[in-house]
Amino acid sequence: MQKITKIGVTHAADQALDRMLAAVKEGYSAGKVTKNDLASWIMVRFEQRSFQSQIENIRKDHFDNVQYLISVVQELKRAKKGEKEVSLSDILEPLTSQINASSVQAKRRSKKSEIETNPDQLEPRSS
């Protein structure tokens, strides 16, 4: 038997796991799959097959503006002590690209909302 380690997940992740477990169990009587079995299987397979290609997406989804600015200040202080030249625009690039991505998403949401509230915009105009 393998050693079991507990982790905490969000309520949404727990619900997703419950839905997946129900789907696995539906019509399956040739074995037993527990919630722990499924979660372990998903994590091991994800690491083997998808993790490397998802690192950037994980980082983007967990980007924290404040934490990033704290790290920028620390980097600037280290550079100042070492009298090393640092390009502020290079250091702030991840933050500015995050801001730009957010504004593009906001524009898309606004446009979608506008279309949902005014669906006749989708219909072709007759001349």
Backbone hydrogen bonds, N-H to C=O, Kabsch-Sander energy under -0.5 kcal/mol:
donor,donor_aa,acceptor,acceptor_aa,energy
14,D,10,T,-2.3
15,Q,11,H,-2.4
16,A,12,A,-2.2
17,L,13,A,-2.4
18,D,14,D,-2.2
19,R,15,Q,-2.4
20,M,16,A,-2.5
21,L,17,L,-2.7
22,A,18,D,-2.4
23,A,19,R,-2.0
24,V,20,M,-2.3
25,K,21,L,-2.5
26,E,22,A,-1.7
28,Y,25,K,-2.3
29,S,27,G,-0.6
38,L,34,T,-2.6
39,A,35,K,-2.6
40,S,36,N,-2.5
41,W,37,D,-2.7
42,I,38,L,-2.8
43,M,39,A,-2.3
44,V,40,S,-2.5
45,R,41,W,-2.6
46,F,42,I,-2.8
47,E,43,M,-2.3
48,Q,44,V,-2.2
49,R,45,R,-2.7
50,S,46,F,-2.7
51,F,46,F,-2.5
54,Q,50,S,-0.9
54,Q,51,F,-1.5
55,I,51,F,-0.8
55,I,52,Q,-0.7
58,I,54,Q,-2.6
59,R,55,I,-2.5
60,K,56,E,-2.6
61,D,57,N,-2.5
62,H,58,I,-1.1
63,F,60,K,-1.2
65,N,63,F,-0.5
68,Y,64,D,-2.7
69,L,65,N,-2.5
70,I,66,V,-2.4
71,S,67,Q,-2.1
72,V,68,Y,-2.1
73,V,69,L,-2.4
74,Q,70,I,-2.2
75,E,71,S,-2.3
76,L,72,V,-2.6
77,K,73,V,-2.3
78,R,74,Q,-2.3
79,A,75,E,-2.4
80,K,76,L,-2.4
81,K,77,K,-2.2
82,G,78,R,-1.9
83,E,80,K,-0.9
84,K,79,A,-2.8
88,L,86,V,-0.8
91,I,87,S,-2.3
92,L,88,L,-2.5
93,E,89,S,-0.6
93,E,90,D,-0.6
96,T,92,L,-2.6
97,S,93,E,-2.8
98,Q,94,P,-1.7
99,I,95,L,-2.3
100,N,96,T,-2.6
101,A,97,S,-2.4
102,S,98,Q,-2.2
103,S,99,I,-2.2
104,V,100,N,-2.0
105,Q,101,A,-2.3
106,A,102,S,-2.4
107,K,103,S,-2.1
108,R,104,V,-2.2
109,R,105,Q,-2.6
110,S,106,A,-2.5
111,K,107,K,-2.6
112,K,108,R,-2.7
113,S,109,R,-2.7
114,E,110,S,-2.3
115,I,111,K,-2.1
116,E,112,K,-2.5
117,T,113,S,-2.1
118,N,114,E,-1.1
121,Q,118,N,-1.8
122,L,119,P,-1.9
